[in-house]
Amino acid sequence: QYVETAEIYTGGQSNIGFFRRIAQWIDGTILVAGESPNLDAYSYESGTFSLIASISCEVAVLGISVDSDGNIFVADADQGIKVFNFDGTDFGLITSTTESLTATNVSVSPEGLVLAPNFEGGLNIFEFDGSILEHVTLWEATRPFFEAQADMNGLIYAAFIDSSQEFGGIEVLQMDGNVPSRMAEDTLSVPSYSIALGGPDTVYTANGMGGMFAWRLVHTNHIDTGMQGRPLSFKLYQNYPNPFNPSTTIRYGLPEETNVSLVIYDVRGQVVQTIASDHQSAGWYNVVWNGQTSDGRTISTGIYFARLVAGDYSQVIKTLYLK
């Protein structure tokens, strides 16, 4: 709805650079990047922008995002994702993606997942522990994703176009832990290049043909909960719920076919239940432990450990059973 009484004040310099992307750091510093391969930081006061710091990203930047700790994530089409710190006066490179991938943009979810849509089709998802970017999974799609944003409910909204760039739309992914699945999608007769979150279940997309659209997610009971992302590494996730009673779900991912053992132990190191012990294909797995021992007895309140062994990979998680 157009508001006739609204005004926009334009102040400050307008000729300080050709910028494509803009973001705000946690103290209000303005981060910009564009035609040059630099990430720049500016202050703004009394109608004037002042350059604080600049660092070369080697190639043109296609996206900037800042997490709650002030880490700066930069996307480019040739080298993937770079992570910088900023102390208010200078930038420092923390890490970058080691594998070759393209990134049309970057954003950070409320849970801290780093989302990087790509030209080839799909969405790369990373975890960042403060020093290392770990590639968690690749959501594979048949069309280029241009931007993705995640809400507080674990939903990811992605703007996409088709390979001919004649139409586009929005795809909604549901996150369960670090595993995405397709929840809904819709298409338009124009490409969708950018996306912004609105109110509950409402998002907005902008296109390159003179318009923007508002979308509302209509919840149904027909949700595809199949885990369609391809595991890129062995991974054992924390069980949920935790604490639990009477049962809990344990999720793990296998990037390749291998022998798998998933065993529950008590605090004395004794076997409580063998959940899996067989040869399994690559993919995502959800297994449910019903809180019982191998002979069918309900376990006592306390701490238990689940150990996954898959090929040379071994990982343990701790869980709590409460009566």
Secondary structure, 3 states (H helix, E strand, C coil): CCCCCCCCCCCCCCCCCCEEEEEECCCCCEEEEECCCEEEEEEEECCEEEEEEEEECCCCEEEEEECCCCCEEEEECCCEEEEEEECCCCEEEEEECCCCCCCCCCEECCCCEEEEECCCCEEEEEEECCCCEEEEEEEECCCCEEEEEECCCCEEEEEEECCCCCCEEEEEEEEECCEEEEEEEEEECCCCCEEEECCCCEEEEEECCCEEEEEECCCCCCCCCCCCCEECCCEECCCECCCECCCEEEEEEECCCEEEEEEEECCCCCEEEEEEEEEECCEEEEEEECCECCCCCECCCEEEEEEEEECCEEEEEEEEECC
